[in-house]
Amino acid sequence: MTELIVALVEFLKQFSYFGIMLSLCFEFIPAEVVLPLAGYWVYQGDFNYYLVVLVGAVGGTLGPLTLFYLGRYGGRPLVLKYGKYFFVSQKQINASDYFFEKYGMGVAFFARFLPVVRTAISIPCGMSNMNVWKFSVYTFFAMLPITAFYVYLGVKLGPHWNQAEEIFNGYALPFTATLIVLLLMFVLIKLLMKRKSQSL
């Protein structure tokens, strides 16, 4: 299956940056394959790193909208029936549901860094009738560092670009934890500053 996906992405390469963006619009084509491969093309001198990251983040935002609307208009029964065609398993759907219920709408950003739920998280976001623009903004700003890192790994690994997913997964959880801690610190500082100004 991976060989077939790589062949399809190689075919889309002829459309330059648009081809990279287009390949990320299809949820059945994993970003974990496309982005390191695009990084390998940067390594070969065929593309510019920063433009690949930009179109990759845009494509990585447009793609999840498919599952978002499937969740919104189809509900859980339709998702369970057709999710397999988007390479989304019931285990991923259950995990993303739990994650969404526990952490709320912020998961549209944070869940993108977690291996099991990052694809399926679009579904509960859609089912909850989350604002599509808010969902898109959260997704884009999450996809930006993910895309940059995957493409960077592809550049550095060169011909061994297919090892990128394993390396990424090793860094994803610590990165997300650090990001959450920094965000909580920021919110806490803002609250303390607000309380201090009110007491004056």
PyRosetta script that sets phi, psi and omega in degrees:
from pyrosetta import init, pose_from_sequence

init()
pose = pose_from_sequence("MTELIVALVEFLKQFSYFGIMLSLCFEFIPAEVVLPLAGYWVYQGDFNYYLVVLVGAVGGTLGPLTLFYLGRYGGRPLVLKYGKYFFVSQKQINASDYFFEKYGMGVAFFARFLPVVRTAISIPCGMSNMNVWKFSVYTFFAMLPITAFYVYLGVKLGPHWNQAEEIFNGYALPFTATLIVLLLMFVLIKLLMKRKSQSL")
pose.set_psi(1, -42.0)
pose.set_omega(1, 179.9)
pose.set_phi(2, -61.0)
pose.set_psi(2, -39.6)
pose.set_omega(2, -180.0)
pose.set_phi(3, -62.2)
pose.set_psi(3, -38.2)
pose.set_omega(3, 179.2)
pose.set_phi(4, -66.5)
pose.set_psi(4, -42.7)
pose.set_omega(4, 179.1)
pose.set_phi(5, -64.3)
pose.set_psi(5, -44.2)
pose.set_omega(5, 178.2)
pose.set_phi(6, -60.4)
pose.set_psi(6, -41.5)
pose.set_omega(6, 178.9)
pose.set_phi(7, -61.6)
pose.set_psi(7, -40.3)
pose.set_omega(7, 178.8)
pose.set_phi(8, -66.1)
pose.set_psi(8, -43.6)
pose.set_omega(8, 179.2)
pose.set_phi(9, -65.0)
pose.set_psi(9, -39.5)
pose.set_omega(9, 176.8)
pose.set_phi(10, -61.0)
pose.set_psi(10, -38.4)
pose.set_omega(10, 177.1)
pose.set_phi(11, -63.6)
pose.set_psi(11, -44.4)
pose.set_omega(11, -178.9)
pose.set_phi(12, -69.1)
pose.set_psi(12, -16.0)
pose.set_omega(12, 179.5)
pose.set_phi(13, -58.9)
pose.set_psi(13, -29.4)
pose.set_omega(13, -178.3)
pose.set_phi(14, -63.7)
pose.set_psi(14, -18.1)
pose.set_omega(14, 178.4)
pose.set_phi(15, -92.6)
pose.set_psi(15, 15.0)
pose.set_omega(15, 175.3)
pose.set_phi(16, 59.4)
pose.set_psi(16, -137.2)
pose.set_omega(16, -175.3)
pose.set_phi(17, -63.8)
pose.set_psi(17, -34.5)
pose.set_omega(17, 177.9)
pose.set_phi(18, -62.6)
pose.set_psi(18, -36.7)
pose.set_omega(18, 178.6)
pose.set_phi(19, -63.7)
pose.set_psi(19, -39.6)
pose.set_omega(19, 177.2)
pose.set_phi(20, -64.9)
pose.set_psi(20, -45.3)
pose.set_omega(20, 179.2)
pose.set_phi(21, -62.4)
pose.set_psi(21, -43.5)
pose.set_omega(21, -178.8)
pose.set_phi(22, -62.3)
pose.set_psi(22, -41.1)
pose.set_omega(22, -178.9)
pose.set_phi(23, -64.0)
pose.set_psi(23, -27.1)
pose.set_omega(23, 178.7)
pose.set_phi(24, -85.8)
pose.set_psi(24, -8.1)
pose.set_omega(24, 177.1)
pose.set_phi(25, -79.6)
pose.set_psi(25, -17.6)
pose.set_omega(25, 179.5)
pose.set_phi(26, -96.8)
pose.set_psi(26, 117.7)
pose.set_omega(26, -176.4)
pose.set_phi(27, -67.7)
pose.set_psi(27, -17.6)
pose.set_omega(27, 178.8)
pose.set_phi(28, -81.4)
pose.set_psi(28, -6.0)
pose.set_omega(28, 174.1)
pose.set_phi(29, -104.1)
pose.set_psi(29, 107.4)
pose.set_omega(29, -174.3)
pose.set_phi(30, -65.8)
pose.set_psi(30, 134.4)
pose.set_omega(30, 175.8)
pose.set_phi(31, -60.9)
pose.set_psi(31, -27.4)
pose.set_omega(31, -179.7)
pose.set_phi(32, -64.3)
pose.set_psi(32, -18.7)
pose.set_omega(32, 175.5)
pose.set_phi(33, -95.9)
pose.set_psi(33, -46.8)
pose.set_omega(33, -174.3)
pose.set_phi(34, -63.0)
pose.set_psi(34, -49.8)
pose.set_omega(34, -171.6)
pose.set_phi(35, -67.4)
pose.set_psi(35, -47.1)
pose.set_omega(35, 176.3)
pose.set_phi(36, -63.4)
pose.set_psi(36, -35.0)
pose.set_omega(36, 177.3)
pose.set_phi(37, -64.6)
pose.set_psi(37, -41.7)
pose.set_omega(37, 176.0)
pose.set_phi(38, -63.3)
pose.set_psi(38, -36.3)
pose.set_omega(38, 175.5)
pose.set_phi(39, -62.9)
pose.set_psi(39, -37.3)
pose.set_omega(39, 176.3)
pose.set_phi(40, -63.6)
pose.set_psi(40, -37.7)
pose.set_omega(40, 177.0)
pose.set_phi(41, -66.7)
pose.set_psi(41, -34.7)
pose.set_omega(41, 174.2)
pose.set_phi(42, -63.7)
pose.set_psi(42, -44.0)
pose.set_omega(42, 177.0)
pose.set_phi(43, -55.9)
pose.set_psi(43, -36.9)
pose.set_omega(43, -179.7)
pose.set_phi(44, -79.4)
pose.set_psi(44, -11.3)
pose.set_omega(44, 178.9)
pose.set_phi(45, 92.5)
pose.set_psi(45, 11.2)
pose.set_omega(45, -177.2)
pose.set_phi(46, -83.6)
pose.set_psi(46, -24.3)
pose.set_omega(46, -175.7)
pose.set_phi(47, -137.5)
pose.set_psi(47, 164.0)
pose.set_omega(47, 174.8)
pose.set_phi(48, -93.6)
pose.set_psi(48, 132.2)
pose.set_omega(48, -175.8)
pose.set_phi(49, -55.6)
pose.set_psi(49, -49.3)
pose.set_omega(49, -173.2)
pose.set_phi(50, -68.5)
pose.set_psi(50, -36.5)
pose.set_omega(50, 177.6)
pose.set_phi(51, -69.7)
pose.set_psi(51, -36.0)
pose.set_omega(51, 176.1)
pose.set_phi(52, -63.0)
pose.set_psi(52, -42.9)
pose.set_omega(52, 179.1)
pose.set_phi(53, -62.2)
pose.set_psi(53, -43.5)
pose.set_omega(53, -179.1)
pose.set_phi(54, -63.1)
pose.set_psi(54, -52.6)
pose.set_omega(54, -178.3)
pose.set_phi(55, -68.8)
pose.set_psi(55, -29.2)
pose.set_omega(55, 177.0)
pose.set_phi(56, -65.9)
pose.set_psi(56, -42.0)
pose.set_omega(56, 178.8)
pose.set_phi(57, -67.5)
pose.set_psi(57, -37.7)
pose.set_omega(57, 177.5)
pose.set_phi(58, -65.6)
pose.set_psi(58, -47.5)
pose.set_omega(58, 178.3)
pose.set_phi(59, -63.2)
pose.set_psi(59, -37.7)
pose.set_omega(59, 178.9)
pose.set_phi(60, -70.2)
pose.set_psi(60, -14.2)
pose.set_omega(60, 175.0)
pose.set_phi(61, -91.6)
pose.set_psi(61, -39.7)
pose.set_omega(61, -179.4)
pose.set_phi(62, -69.1)
pose.set_psi(62, -39.2)
pose.set_omega(62, -178.2)
pose.set_phi(63, -56.9)
pose.set_psi(63, -51.7)
pose.set_omega(63, -179.0)
pose.set_phi(64, -61.4)
pose.set_psi(64, -17.3)
pose.set_omega(64, 178.7)
pose.set_phi(65, -63.3)
pose.set_psi(65, -26.3)
pose.set_omega(65, 177.0)
pose.set_phi(66, -59.8)
pose.set_psi(66, -51.0)
pose.set_omega(66, 179.7)
pose.set_phi(67, -70.1)
pose.set_psi(67, -33.1)
pose.set_omega(67, 177.6)
pose.set_phi(68, -58.8)
pose.set_psi(68, -48.4)
pose.set_omega(68, -179.0)
pose.set_phi(69, -74.9)
pose.set_psi(69, -28.3)
pose.set_omega(69, 174.1)
pose.set_phi(70, -63.2)
pose.set_psi(70, -41.8)
pose.set_omega(70, 176.5)
pose.set_phi(71, -67.8)
pose.set_psi(71, -39.6)
pose.set_omega(71, -176.9)
pose.set_phi(72, -69.2)
pose.set_psi(72, -47.6)
pose.set_omega(72, -173.2)
pose.set_phi(73, -99.1)
pose.set_psi(73, -16.8)
pose.set_omega(73, -179.1)
pose.set_phi(74, -101.7)
pose.set_psi(74, -29.1)
pose.set_omega(74, -177.2)
pose.set_phi(75, 74.0)
pose.set_psi(75, 179.3)
pose.set_omega(75, -175.7)
pose.set_phi(76, -60.7)
pose.set_psi(76, -42.6)
pose.set_omega(76, -179.5)
pose.set_phi(77, -57.6)
pose.set_psi(77, -43.7)
pose.set_omega(77, -179.7)
pose.set_phi(78, -68.3)
pose.set_psi(78, -37.3)
pose.set_omega(78, 178.7)
pose.set_phi(79, -63.5)
pose.set_psi(79, -44.7)
pose.set_omega(79, 179.5)
pose.set_phi(80, -64.9)
pose.set_psi(80, -32.2)
pose.set_omega(80, -178.9)
pose.set_phi(81, -75.9)
pose.set_psi(81, -42.2)
pose.set_omega(81, -173.0)
pose.set_phi(82, -109.9)
pose.set_psi(82, -3.9)
pose.set_omega(82, -179.5)
pose.set_phi(83, -57.6)
pose.set_psi(83, -32.9)
pose.set_omega(83, -178.5)
pose.set_phi(84, -61.2)
pose.set_psi(84, -27.2)
pose.set_omega(84, 179.5)
pose.set_phi(85, -73.8)
pose.set_psi(85, -13.1)
pose.set_omega(85, 175.9)
pose.set_phi(86, -108.0)
pose.set_psi(86, 15.8)
pose.set_omega(86, -178.7)
pose.set_phi(87, 59.3)
pose.set_psi(87, 36.3)
pose.set_omega(87, 177.0)
pose.set_phi(88, -112.5)
pose.set_psi(88, 118.3)
pose.set_omega(88, -178.1)
pose.set_phi(89, -89.0)
pose.set_psi(89, 164.9)
pose.set_omega(89, 177.3)
pose.set_phi(90, -63.1)
pose.set_psi(90, -33.3)
pose.set_omega(90, 177.5)
pose.set_phi(91, -61.5)
pose.set_psi(91, -42.8)
pose.set_omega(91, 178.6)
pose.set_phi(92, -65.5)
pose.set_psi(92, -40.4)
pose.set_omega(92, -179.8)
pose.set_phi(93, -64.2)
pose.set_psi(93, -45.5)
pose.set_omega(93, 178.8)
pose.set_phi(94, -61.8)
pose.set_psi(94, -43.2)
pose.set_omega(94, 179.9)
pose.set_phi(95, -64.3)
pose.set_psi(95, -41.7)
pose.set_omega(95, -179.3)
pose.set_phi(96, -68.9)
pose.set_psi(96, -36.1)
pose.set_omega(96, 176.0)
pose.set_phi(97, -60.4)
pose.set_psi(97, -47.3)
pose.set_omega(97, 179.9)
pose.set_phi(98, -61.9)
pose.set_psi(98, -44.5)
pose.set_omega(98, -178.9)
pose.set_phi(99, -61.9)
pose.set_psi(99, -41.8)
pose.set_omega(99, -179.3)
pose.set_phi(100, -66.7)
pose.set_psi(100, -44.4)
pose.set_omega(100, -179.9)
pose.set_phi(101, -62.7)
pose.set_psi(101, -34.7)
pose.set_omega(101, -176.5)
pose.set_phi(102, -79.3)
pose.set_psi(102, -38.7)
pose.set_omega(102, -171.1)
pose.set_phi(103, -114.2)
pose.set_psi(103, -5.3)
pose.set_omega(103, 175.4)
pose.set_phi(104, 76.4)
pose.set_psi(104, -161.0)
pose.set_omega(104, -171.0)
pose.set_phi(105, -68.6)
pose.set_psi(105, -17.7)
pose.set_omega(105, 177.7)
pose.set_phi(106, -62.5)
pose.set_psi(106, -15.0)
pose.set_omega(106, -179.7)
pose.set_phi(107, -65.9)
pose.set_psi(107, -22.4)
pose.set_omega(107, 177.6)
pose.set_phi(108, -58.0)
pose.set_psi(108, -25.3)
pose.set_omega(108, 176.3)
pose.set_phi(109, -95.5)
pose.set_psi(109, -59.1)
pose.set_omega(109, -170.3)
pose.set_phi(110, -67.4)
pose.set_psi(110, -35.2)
pose.set_omega(110, -176.0)
pose.set_phi(111, -66.5)
pose.set_psi(111, -19.1)
pose.set_omega(111, 179.5)
pose.set_phi(112, -63.6)
pose.set_psi(112, -19.2)
pose.set_omega(112, -177.7)
pose.set_phi(113, -92.9)
pose.set_psi(113, -3.9)
pose.set_omega(113, -175.2)
pose.set_phi(114, -105.5)
pose.set_psi(114, 126.3)
pose.set_omega(114, -172.1)
pose.set_phi(115, -53.9)
pose.set_psi(115, -46.2)
pose.set_omega(115, -171.5)
pose.set_phi(116, -74.1)
pose.set_psi(116, -37.2)
pose.set_omega(116, -169.9)
pose.set_phi(117, -105.8)
pose.set_psi(117, -5.8)
pose.set_omega(117, -169.1)
pose.set_phi(118, -64.1)
pose.set_psi(118, -29.7)
pose.set_omega(118, 177.5)
pose.set_phi(119, -82.2)
pose.set_psi(119, -48.3)
pose.set_omega(119, -173.1)
pose.set_phi(120, -75.2)
pose.set_psi(120, -12.2)
pose.set_omega(120, -175.0)
pose.set_phi(121, -62.8)
pose.set_psi(121, -23.1)
pose.set_omega(121, 178.5)
pose.set_phi(122, -61.9)
pose.set_psi(122, -29.4)
pose.set_omega(122, -174.5)
pose.set_phi(123, -66.5)
pose.set_psi(123, -55.6)
pose.set_omega(123, 178.2)
pose.set_phi(124, -64.5)
pose.set_psi(124, -26.8)
pose.set_omega(124, 175.7)
pose.set_phi(125, -62.8)
pose.set_psi(125, -42.4)
pose.set_omega(125, 177.6)
pose.set_phi(126, -69.3)
pose.set_psi(126, -41.4)
pose.set_omega(126, -179.0)
pose.set_phi(127, -64.8)
pose.set_psi(127, -27.2)
pose.set_omega(127, -179.6)
pose.set_phi(128, -85.4)
pose.set_psi(128, 2.3)
pose.set_omega(128, -177.2)
pose.set_phi(129, 60.6)
pose.set_psi(129, 33.9)
pose.set_omega(129, 175.3)
pose.set_phi(130, -59.7)
pose.set_psi(130, 142.7)
pose.set_omega(130, 178.1)
pose.set_phi(131, -57.1)
pose.set_psi(131, 127.1)
pose.set_omega(131, -173.4)
pose.set_phi(132, -65.3)
pose.set_psi(132, -33.3)
pose.set_omega(132, 179.2)
pose.set_phi(133, -70.2)
pose.set_psi(133, -41.0)
pose.set_omega(133, 176.9)
pose.set_phi(134, -62.8)
pose.set_psi(134, -44.1)
pose.set_omega(134, 177.7)
pose.set_phi(135, -58.4)
pose.set_psi(135, -44.8)
pose.set_omega(135, -177.7)
pose.set_phi(136, -65.8)
pose.set_psi(136, -41.0)
pose.set_omega(136, 179.6)
pose.set_phi(137, -65.8)
pose.set_psi(137, -46.8)
pose.set_omega(137, 177.5)
pose.set_phi(138, -57.9)
pose.set_psi(138, -44.9)
pose.set_omega(138, -177.8)
pose.set_phi(139, -65.0)
pose.set_psi(139, -43.5)
pose.set_omega(139, -178.7)
pose.set_phi(140, -61.3)
pose.set_psi(140, -46.5)
pose.set_omega(140, -177.4)
pose.set_phi(141, -72.3)
pose.set_psi(141, -20.3)
pose.set_omega(141, 172.1)
pose.set_phi(142, -79.9)
pose.set_psi(142, -39.7)
pose.set_omega(142, -177.1)
pose.set_phi(143, -69.7)
pose.set_psi(143, -26.3)
pose.set_omega(143, -177.3)
pose.set_phi(144, -59.4)
pose.set_psi(144, -56.1)
pose.set_omega(144, 178.2)
pose.set_phi(145, -68.0)
pose.set_psi(145, -34.4)
pose.set_omega(145, 178.3)
pose.set_phi(146, -62.4)
pose.set_psi(146, -47.1)
pose.set_omega(146, 179.4)
pose.set_phi(147, -61.4)
pose.set_psi(147, -46.6)
pose.set_omega(147, -179.1)
pose.set_phi(148, -58.8)
pose.set_psi(148, -41.2)
pose.set_omega(148, -177.4)
pose.set_phi(149, -71.0)
pose.set_psi(149, -44.7)
pose.set_omega(149, 179.4)
pose.set_phi(150, -62.0)
pose.set_psi(150, -44.7)
pose.set_omega(150, 179.9)
pose.set_phi(151, -65.3)
pose.set_psi(151, -40.2)
pose.set_omega(151, 177.6)
pose.set_phi(152, -60.3)
pose.set_psi(152, -43.6)
pose.set_omega(152, 178.0)
pose.set_phi(153, -61.7)
pose.set_psi(153, -40.7)
pose.set_omega(153, 177.4)
pose.set_phi(154, -61.3)
pose.set_psi(154, -38.8)
pose.set_omega(154, 178.0)
pose.set_phi(155, -65.6)
pose.set_psi(155, -47.3)
pose.set_omega(155, -176.2)
pose.set_phi(156, -70.7)
pose.set_psi(156, -36.5)
pose.set_omega(156, -178.7)
pose.set_phi(157, -79.8)
pose.set_psi(157, -22.4)
pose.set_omega(157, 178.0)
pose.set_phi(158, 58.9)
pose.set_psi(158, -124.4)
pose.set_omega(158, -178.7)
pose.set_phi(159, -61.7)
pose.set_psi(159, -16.3)
pose.set_omega(159, 179.6)
pose.set_phi(160, -99.3)
pose.set_psi(160, 28.9)
pose.set_omega(160, -176.2)
pose.set_phi(161, -55.6)
pose.set_psi(161, -26.5)
pose.set_omega(161, -176.4)
pose.set_phi(162, -71.3)
pose.set_psi(162, -3.0)
pose.set_omega(162, 175.9)
pose.set_phi(163, -89.2)
pose.set_psi(163, -2.0)
pose.set_omega(163, -172.0)
pose.set_phi(164, -63.3)
pose.set_psi(164, -39.3)
pose.set_omega(164, -176.7)
pose.set_phi(165, -61.5)
pose.set_psi(165, -42.9)
pose.set_omega(165, 179.5)
pose.set_phi(166, -61.5)
pose.set_psi(166, -41.7)
pose.set_omega(166, 179.3)
pose.set_phi(167, -67.3)
pose.set_psi(167, -43.9)
pose.set_omega(167, -179.6)
pose.set_phi(168, -58.9)
pose.set_psi(168, -45.9)
pose.set_omega(168, -178.3)
pose.set_phi(169, -61.4)
pose.set_psi(169, -28.7)
pose.set_omega(169, 177.6)
pose.set_phi(170, -69.7)
pose.set_psi(170, -26.8)
pose.set_omega(170, -178.7)
pose.set_phi(171, -100.5)
pose.set_psi(171, -18.7)
pose.set_omega(171, -170.8)
pose.set_phi(172, -61.1)
pose.set_psi(172, -50.1)
pose.set_omega(172, -176.4)
pose.set_phi(173, -64.8)
pose.set_psi(173, -48.6)
pose.set_omega(173, 177.2)
pose.set_phi(174, -59.8)
pose.set_psi(174, -37.4)
pose.set_omega(174, 179.4)
pose.set_phi(175, -64.2)
pose.set_psi(175, -45.0)
pose.set_omega(175, 179.8)
pose.set_phi(176, -63.8)
pose.set_psi(176, -42.8)
pose.set_omega(176, 179.1)
pose.set_phi(177, -60.7)
pose.set_psi(177, -43.9)
pose.set_omega(177, 178.3)
pose.set_phi(178, -62.0)
pose.set_psi(178, -42.3)
pose.set_omega(178, -178.9)
pose.set_phi(179, -63.0)
pose.set_psi(179, -42.9)
pose.set_omega(179, 179.5)
pose.set_phi(180, -64.4)
pose.set_psi(180, -43.1)
pose.set_omega(180, 178.9)
pose.set_phi(181, -61.3)
pose.set_psi(181, -44.7)
pose.set_omega(181, 179.7)
pose.set_phi(182, -63.5)
pose.set_psi(182, -40.2)
pose.set_omega(182, 179.3)
pose.set_phi(183, -65.8)
pose.set_psi(183, -43.3)
pose.set_omega(183, 178.1)
pose.set_phi(184, -62.8)
pose.set_psi(184, -39.5)
pose.set_omega(184, 177.1)
pose.set_phi(185, -62.9)
pose.set_psi(185, -41.7)
pose.set_omega(185, 179.2)
pose.set_phi(186, -62.1)
pose.set_psi(186, -47.2)
pose.set_omega(186, 179.9)
pose.set_phi(187, -62.9)
pose.set_psi(187, -40.9)
pose.set_omega(187, 179.7)
pose.set_phi(188, -63.9)
pose.set_psi(188, -44.3)
pose.set_omega(188, 178.8)
pose.set_phi(189, -61.9)
pose.set_psi(189, -42.7)
pose.set_omega(189, 179.3)
pose.set_phi(190, -62.5)
pose.set_psi(190, -41.3)
pose.set_omega(190, 179.2)
pose.set_phi(191, -65.8)
pose.set_psi(191, -41.2)
pose.set_omega(191, 179.1)
pose.set_phi(192, -65.6)
pose.set_psi(192, -40.2)
pose.set_omega(192, 178.5)
pose.set_phi(193, -65.2)
pose.set_psi(193, -40.6)
pose.set_omega(193, 179.6)
pose.set_phi(194, -65.3)
pose.set_psi(194, -43.2)
pose.set_omega(194, 179.2)
pose.set_phi(195, -64.2)
pose.set_psi(195, -38.8)
pose.set_omega(195, 179.3)
pose.set_phi(196, -65.8)
pose.set_psi(196, -41.7)
pose.set_omega(196, -179.8)
pose.set_phi(197, -67.8)
pose.set_psi(197, -32.9)
pose.set_omega(197, 178.6)
pose.set_phi(198, -72.1)
pose.set_psi(198, -26.4)
pose.set_omega(198, -178.6)
pose.set_phi(199, -82.3)
pose.set_psi(199, -14.5)
pose.set_omega(199, -179.4)
pose.set_phi(200, -79.6)
pose.dump_pdb("model.pdb")
